[in-house]
Amino acid sequence: MTKFNPILRKPGEVIRSEDWNKMQEDIQADIQELEHMLAVLKDYVDNMEESATMLNVDSHIGKAYNLDEVIHGENASYDAPLVGLLTKQWLRAKGDVGEICKFSIVAHLELLDYWSGAEKGDQKALEVTFNYIDGTSAVISELFVHDRRKLRPKGTQNPYLEYLLSPNEYVWYRYQLINPNPEKEVLSVTFKNIIADCTPRIGNVIHYRSKIIPRKALPE
């Protein structure tokens, strides 16, 4: 900001035009710099984000299994009660389609991360529904799920962000979804298996990111 050097005059003393013009130029320069600083601050505030991780999320539909439990129709478990932050897995019976689980969130969010992997995977077997608090919903279908029995390349179809390996090297993949309606508050998220010849599972940890909405000034 321009350094202000006050020009002091006695009452009735005439100020030179050069001094007056310099004062106006300095004030104008200060105003412009202040406006730029406010614009930068506004842009920063408008893009502030917060991240949240929900652990041990529960569902009132579907069935959860321990990670070290061998599911009927499968040959192996994850061989550990804990993989990363995951402690439970939600899935349907082998050959069955329909809703896997439904997690309550109740938050404004832009990005949602979930953990998954599938027995007989590498198929577009998953459907995710964002259920909003206003009663509407948005469906994202035919999401590719990588096979859990051996680490797969990310590929171009629903590429994962990261992965976790269990002691027997079975895999959990972390996927990310963009909320189609970030201006709406999400009530819950539903996961559904849409291919019978595939058994996707959902881990009991959810991550999400949302923009921080500044509070409006209260009326005086």
C-alpha positions in Angstrom: 0.0 0.0 0.0 1.3 3.5 -0.8 3.0 5.2 2.1 1.0 8.1 3.3 2.9 11.3 4.0 0.5 13.9 5.5 0.7 17.5 4.2 -0.2 19.8 7.1 -1.4 23.3 6.5 -2.5 26.1 8.9 -6.1 27.3 8.8 -6.6 29.6 5.8 -3.3 28.5 4.2 -3.6 27.7 0.5 -2.5 24.2 -0.7 -0.5 24.0 -3.9 -2.2 22.2 -6.8 0.8 19.8 -7.0 0.3 18.7 -3.4 -3.5 18.4 -3.8 -3.1 16.2 -7.0 -0.5 14.0 -5.3 -2.8 13.4 -2.4 -5.6 12.4 -4.7 -3.3 10.0 -6.7 -2.1 8.4 -3.4 -5.7 7.9 -2.2 -6.7 6.4 -5.6 -3.8 4.1 -5.6 -4.6 2.9 -2.0 -8.3 2.3 -3.0 -7.2 0.2 -6.0 -4.8 -1.9 -3.9 -7.5 -2.4 -1.3 -10.0 -3.5 -3.9 -7.5 -6.0 -5.3 -6.8 -7.4 -1.8 -10.5 -7.8 -1.2 -11.0 -9.6 -4.5 -8.1 -12.0 -3.7 -9.6 -12.6 -0.2 -13.1 -13.2 -1.6 -11.7 -15.7 -4.1 -9.9 -17.5 -1.3 -13.0 -17.7 0.9 -15.2 -18.8 -2.0 -12.8 -21.7 -2.7 -12.3 -22.8 0.9 -13.0 -26.5 1.4 -13.4 -28.9 4.3 -12.9 -32.6 4.3 -14.6 -35.2 6.5 -14.1 -38.9 7.1 -17.0 -40.9 8.4 -15.9 -44.1 10.2 -17.9 -47.2 11.0 -20.9 -45.9 9.0 -24.0 -48.1 9.4 -26.9 -49.0 7.1 -30.5 -49.9 8.0 -30.7 -52.0 4.8 -28.4 -54.8 3.6 -26.1 -57.0 5.6 -22.6 -56.3 6.9 -19.8 -58.9 7.3 -16.5 -58.9 9.0 -13.4 -58.5 6.8 -11.9 -61.8 8.0 -15.2 -63.6 7.3 -15.4 -65.9 4.2 -18.6 -65.1 2.5 -20.8 -67.9 1.2 -19.9 -68.6 -2.4 -16.4 -67.0 -2.1 -13.1 -68.7 -1.4 -11.3 -66.2 0.8 -11.7 -63.3 3.1 -9.5 -60.3 3.5 -7.6 -62.3 6.1 -7.7 -59.5 8.7 -10.3 -57.8 10.9 -9.0 -54.4 9.9 -7.7 -53.0 6.6 -6.8 -49.4 6.7 -9.8 -47.8 8.5 -12.2 -50.4 7.2 -13.7 -52.9 9.7 -16.9 -54.1 7.9 -18.1 -54.8 4.3 -21.6 -54.5 3.0 -22.6 -56.9 0.1 -25.4 -58.9 -1.3 -25.4 -62.7 -1.7 -23.6 -64.2 -4.7 -25.8 -63.9 -7.8 -28.1 -61.3 -6.2 -28.8 -57.8 -7.4 -30.4 -54.9 -5.6 -29.5 -52.4 -2.9 -26.3 -53.2 -1.0 -26.4 -50.5 1.7 -27.6 -47.0 2.4 -25.4 -44.6 4.4 -26.8 -41.4 6.1 -24.6 -38.3 5.6 -26.7 -35.1 5.9 -24.2 -32.6 4.5 -23.5 -30.3 1.6 -20.8 -32.0 -0.4 -19.1 -31.8 -3.8 -17.0 -34.9 -3.8 -17.8 -38.3 -2.3 -15.2 -41.1 -1.8 -16.1 -44.7 -1.1 -14.2 -48.0 -0.8 -15.2 -50.9 -2.9 -13.9 -54.0 -4.8 -15.7 -57.0 -6.3 -15.6 -60.7 -6.5 -15.6 -61.4 -10.3 -15.1 -57.7 -10.7 -13.8 -55.6 -13.6 -17.4 -54.9 -14.5 -19.8 -51.9 -14.5 -21.7 -53.4 -11.6 -22.4 -50.5 -9.3 -25.1 -47.9 -9.1 -24.9 -45.0 -6.6 -27.9 -42.7 -5.8 -27.6 -39.4 -4.0 -30.7 -38.8 -2.0 -31.3 -35.2 -1.1 -33.0 -33.7 1.8 -35.6 -32.0 -0.4 -36.9 -35.5 -1.5 -35.2 -35.5 -4.9 -32.4 -37.8 -6.0 -29.6 -38.3 -8.6 -28.5 -41.6 -10.0 -25.0 -42.5 -11.3 -25.1 -45.9 -12.9 -22.8 -48.5 -14.5 -19.8 -47.6 -12.3 -16.9 -49.8 -13.0 -15.6 -51.9 -10.0 -12.2 -53.5 -10.1 -11.7 -57.1 -9.1 -10.7 -57.5 -5.4 -8.6 -60.7 -5.8 -5.6 -59.1 -7.4 -4.5 -55.4 -7.8 -5.7 -54.1 -11.2 -4.4 -51.1 -13.2 -6.5 -47.9 -12.7 -7.6 -47.8 -16.3 -10.0 -45.2 -17.6 -13.3 -46.5 -16.4 -14.0 -45.2 -12.9 -10.2 -45.1 -12.0 -9.5 -45.5 -8.3 -7.6 -42.8 -6.2 -5.7 -45.3 -4.0 -5.9 -48.9 -2.8 -5.3 -51.0 0.3 -3.9 -54.5 0.4 -4.9 -57.0 3.0 -2.4 -59.5 4.4 -3.3 -62.0 1.6 -3.1 -59.1 -1.0 -6.8 -58.9 -1.6 -7.7 -55.3 -2.6 -9.8 -52.4 -1.5 -10.1 -49.5 -4.0 -11.0 -45.9 -3.1 -13.2 -44.3 -5.7 -14.5 -40.8 -6.1 -17.8 -39.4 -7.3 -18.9 -35.9 -8.1 -22.2 -34.9 -6.6 -24.4 -33.9 -9.6 -26.2 -31.3 -7.4 -23.7 -29.8 -4.9 -26.1 -26.9 -4.0 -28.5 -29.5 -2.4 -27.9 -31.0 1.0 -27.3 -34.8 0.8 -29.4 -36.9 3.1 -28.0 -40.3 2.3 -26.2 -42.3 -0.4 -27.4 -45.7 -1.7 -25.2 -48.3 -3.3 -26.7 -50.9 -5.6 -25.4 -54.0 -7.4 -26.8 -54.1 -10.9 -25.0 -57.2 -12.3 -25.7 -60.7 -11.0 -22.4 -62.2 -12.2 -20.5 -59.8 -9.9 -20.4 -59.2 -6.1 -19.3 -55.7 -5.3 -18.8 -54.8 -1.7 -18.8 -51.4 0.0 -16.5 -50.6 3.0 -17.8 -48.9 6.1 -15.8 -45.7 5.6 -16.9 -42.6 3.6 -15.0 -39.5 2.8 -16.4 -36.3 1.4 -15.3 -32.8 0.5 -17.4 -29.6 0.5 -16.9 -25.9 0.0 -17.1 -23.8 3.2 -20.1 -21.5 2.8 -19.4 -18.2 4.7 -22.2 -17.1 7.0 -24.2 -14.2 5.9 -24.0 -11.1 8.1 -27.0 -10.9 10.4 -29.3 -7.9 9.8 -28.8 -5.1 12.2 
